[in-house]
Amino acid sequence: MASIATLFAAQPALAEDDIQGWAAVTASGAVRGDLFVWLEGQARFTDDLGGGTQFLLRPAIGARIARDAHVVAGYAYVRTDPRGGTLTNEHRPWQQVQFAPVRLGSGAPLVISRTRLEQRMVEGRDGTGWRLRQMVRLQVPIGQPGGLQAVATTEGFFNLNNTRWGVRDGVDQWRTFVGIGFPVMPGARLEPGYLNQRVNRPGADRVNHILSATLFVRM
């Protein structure tokens, strides 16, 4: 966490703030053996919840390679319609590796690492932006296993190249989430909380304060 604070301190003092609301549903289910399918749908309401929207659909197929470890390959469609801005449609193949490097004495994951590589293409614009995302998640049980959890995540986004449509190599953004997780029905957990998103831009950065809620469903 100290390294994140250092990174933020190195950014310009001025920043543009926005209040947003993000809601997501992530579902996964076994296909055969270690193979599984994965689907995420997300709606984001931006511009101080005043009219801007972003919708994301992310299907994928994955394989479990060890206990609490998997590899995944998928595709994301992202439709962005900012208030007073230009509507864009982005197509994004992606690949991911996730595992649990630290466990509790019970064997349950305490720390989860997720590394994702994305290839970003925007309709009507030339060039593909390559982006690396590294997330670390901490989940601490509160009470009985499988019940209430305290959850914290931090995720860095790093552009690996430049594009004519605006991608600059280097740090793209950083997201930090704090919240709780709890079961809402068999096979389903809800994680509401606060997400801070700092987007690196020329001049003033953009800082988004986000009310976030994600429903995780296993089928």
Solvent accessible surface area in square Angstrom, and as a share of the most:
residue,aa,sasa,rsa
1,M,158,0.71
2,A,80,0.62
3,S,84,0.54
4,I,15,0.07
5,A,62,0.48
6,T,94,0.54
7,L,42,0.21
8,F,56,0.24
9,A,86,0.67
10,A,82,0.64
11,Q,37,0.17
12,P,61,0.38
13,A,108,0.83
14,L,141,0.70
15,A,40,0.31
16,E,86,0.39
17,D,94,0.48
18,D,5,0.02
19,I,79,0.40
20,Q,8,0.03
21,G,14,0.14
22,W,19,0.07
23,A,53,0.41
24,A,10,0.08
25,V,75,0.43
26,T,12,0.07
27,A,19,0.15
28,S,18,0.11
29,G,9,0.09
30,A,80,0.62
31,V,85,0.49
32,R,199,0.72
33,G,71,0.69
34,D,87,0.45
35,L,80,0.40
36,F,5,0.02
37,V,68,0.39
38,W,44,0.15
39,L,84,0.42
40,E,17,0.07
41,G,28,0.27
42,Q,24,0.10
43,A,22,0.17
44,R,23,0.08
45,F,88,0.37
46,T,22,0.13
47,D,24,0.12
48,D,85,0.44
49,L,96,0.48
50,G,39,0.38
51,G,56,0.54
52,G,1,0.01
53,T,30,0.18
54,Q,37,0.16
55,F,84,0.35
56,L,9,0.04
57,L,91,0.45
58,R,10,0.04
59,P,52,0.33
60,A,14,0.11
61,I,92,0.47
62,G,5,0.04
63,A,27,0.21
64,R,99,0.36
65,I,104,0.53
66,A,64,0.50
67,R,162,0.59
68,D,70,0.36
69,A,11,0.08
70,H,32,0.14
71,V,59,0.34
72,V,9,0.05
73,A,52,0.40
74,G,17,0.17
75,Y,84,0.32
76,A,0,0.00
77,Y,66,0.25
78,V,4,0.02
79,R,84,0.30
80,T,37,0.21
81,D,49,0.25
82,P,45,0.28
83,R,142,0.52
84,G,89,0.86
85,G,47,0.45
86,T,98,0.57
87,L,72,0.36
88,T,32,0.18
89,N,33,0.17
90,E,13,0.06
91,H,54,0.24
92,R,15,0.06
93,P,43,0.27
94,W,1,0.00
95,Q,71,0.32
96,Q,12,0.05
97,V,69,0.40
98,Q,41,0.18
99,F,89,0.37
100,A,15,0.11
101,P,72,0.45
102,V,67,0.39
103,R,77,0.28
104,L,55,0.27
105,G,92,0.89
106,S,92,0.59
107,G,14,0.14
108,A,42,0.33
109,P,27,0.17
110,L,38,0.19
111,V,31,0.18
112,I,22,0.11
113,S,14,0.09
114,R,37,0.14
115,T,50,0.29
116,R,3,0.01
117,L,54,0.27
118,E,0,0.00
119,Q,18,0.08
120,R,35,0.13
121,M,73,0.32
122,V,13,0.07
123,E,93,0.42
124,G,90,0.87
125,R,104,0.38
126,D,104,0.54
127,G,44,0.42
128,T,45,0.26
129,G,1,0.01
130,W,107,0.38
131,R,10,0.03
132,L,60,0.30
133,R,11,0.04
134,Q,59,0.26
135,M,22,0.10
136,V,62,0.35
137,R,35,0.13
138,L,74,0.37
139,Q,20,0.09
140,V,61,0.35
141,P,43,0.27
142,I,87,0.44
143,G,66,0.63
144,Q,145,0.64
145,P,109,0.69
146,G,61,0.59
147,G,19,0.19
148,L,70,0.35
149,Q,30,0.13
150,A,39,0.31
151,V,5,0.03
152,A,35,0.27
153,T,22,0.13
154,T,24,0.14
155,E,11,0.05
156,G,1,0.01
157,F,0,0.00
158,F,60,0.25
159,N,11,0.06
160,L,98,0.49
161,N,48,0.24
162,N,96,0.49
163,T,21,0.12
164,R,223,0.81
165,W,41,0.14
166,G,57,0.55
167,V,13,0.07
168,R,108,0.40
169,D,85,0.44
170,G,36,0.35
171,V,46,0.27
172,D,22,0.11
173,Q,16,0.07
174,W,43,0.15
175,R,30,0.11
176,T,28,0.16
177,F,19,0.08
178,V,81,0.46
179,G,18,0.17
180,I,75,0.38
181,G,0,0.00
182,F,60,0.25
183,P,66,0.42
184,V,65,0.37
185,M,120,0.53
186,P,138,0.87
187,G,46,0.44
188,A,4,0.03
189,R,55,0.20
190,L,50,0.25
191,E,12,0.05
192,P,41,0.25
193,G,22,0.21
194,Y,81,0.31
195,L,15,0.08
196,N,30,0.15
197,Q,12,0.05
198,R,41,0.15
199,V,29,0.17
200,N,45,0.23
201,R,81,0.29
202,P,105,0.66
203,G,59,0.57
204,A,29,0.23
205,D,0,0.00
206,R,58,0.21
207,V,11,0.07
208,N,6,0.03
209,H,57,0.25
210,I,0,0.00
211,L,122,0.61
212,S,17,0.11
213,A,35,0.27
214,T,26,0.15
215,L,47,0.24
216,F,77,0.32
217,V,39,0.22
218,R,185,0.68
219,M,158,0.70
